[in-house]
């Protein structure tokens, strides 16, 4: 069997040749795994073989050792462990030889495969000479730059794959020495230096004792800081990534170096390429994360063992905040169209938000002059940056500090929803959402929303829900948080009642928008609708909610008639059904806890028919939402729910047996509890089968452990339900 020809045929444009080749590879793997792996490693190491066959050999070899699925990964590990040691030794020698290949792809793949083998063997106290062999490459007289680069890559990947306890301290010291030497400016190859910086990043978790030693720590930090001003962009970026990791891992050792690091980050943010500047900002975000965690630790701890809090952010505040505010002016055109965009202005705003949480009130006087200076400028970049800055600092400072500013600026924000620039409107809608989320408390001492400004707020939000999709999505979020503010003051939620019909109509219209495939807008609209229903005052709104129930049922019924021509169509149908089932669940819960329960009783048959049709569509996403809605329906209908059990039980049983999608299983367990409370002893005919499945769940190693405690609670629900019959 010529492995080269088979690997080439497996990449042929001829489908027949591909199918035969793939079958041959599978057969070889299943019938003789040791020689299959050995053949692949030899193919990868041979510089005379075609690049295409070597590339595929490396991919298959790597995939034969590792998988994302934990059960599959464990199986592959056992397969490797069972291979004859002499063959494993040949494979490993072949991989080490490949690090010196003249072909970059082969070297790179080999370094990855070496790490995969190491992740299996080193924890088992095997291949203990690997680190020494790799380090030998670095000190080899006349070692080529490609060999050193590949070796450093392998060292980095090995550190990424294994835990610090699996290496002896002298091995860690040797690795760090080799890596830091590779970063040194005396190393002429930029490729080697880049590989060294990346290897250090992966090795940092191993360096705890080295960072505890002042001399070693000083040397490592000096080399990292020197590398952060290298002439190559990629190397500078990688060095700042190391500084970010050091901020998170070794915060307690940073005090001596902070002035140097501040200067490095300031220069990078002001004048370096964006990938470098992003990491420079990320360094300060990492410091914020550490200091927020320390503050939480101090609040919850009375002992003196807490890590020292250097208050780096507080000390740097006068210089740090202006630097970050300048980044907000570097927006990209149309960045509002994509929430996944990550650039220097987004990074700067995120960091400002973390600083606000770290220092609280102290940030406000540093940011507000920037807001006031830019909020009315003709250039939209200035207006958007000012609004973004204001929205970013709303979490952290006290309500007492922020309330006067928000009360004074709310009308201005509402006016800005008519700005000529879409990006300004997008950020303004987001800021309004933040105001409502963080500061809107009707029962508090400083209410942001009152009877005099609520009509204007509602009018602007309803009108802006018709804006372009990305703005409308943020507006729906603002409506959600506006409604949520009334959750803790249910008696006051009646102030929303006059607006309910128009809000519902606006949100349904936003969900129906035909000018977009923007799923987030639809999801945001339905989530806002859920919150509006949740806080509405029943019975005064029961008629309106009853009409909404009919409309959502109508919409769910229409989803079964959608033309499904592709997996994308199927996914869209499932997503829409899940959202509609979520709304129905909220409506059922709202009406079942009041005198309006009769509305649910009248529609229960139709609802159950719809939910059963949803189950028949076989989608786990919808399965969860429909299950939750059925749990709510069981509570609402009480003992009458028993008539639905014969048709529903098949789907309930399937949900309880869904080990792979454990969230579905967990929700199904919860629904069993709902049904037990609803049916009481009428659950008895179904108990044997339910108990059998639940006991299997408990003994199934594939099922996520988080599902098992709810199963024990479920046993209690079953026992309570049937106890009066004396059957438990």
PyMOL commands that set and color helices and strands:
alter all, ss='L'
color gray80, all
select helices_A, chain A and resi 3-9+15-31+33-45+51-63+70-81+85-98+104-124+130-139+145-161+164-166+169-183+190-206+208-212+214-227+233-249+251-253+255-271+274-299+312-327+335-337+344-374+380-392+399-416+422-439+451-464+469-484+490-511+519-535+542-559+567-592+597-615+620-656+662-699+706-725
alter helices_A, ss='H'
color red, helices_A
deselect
rebuild
show_as cartoon
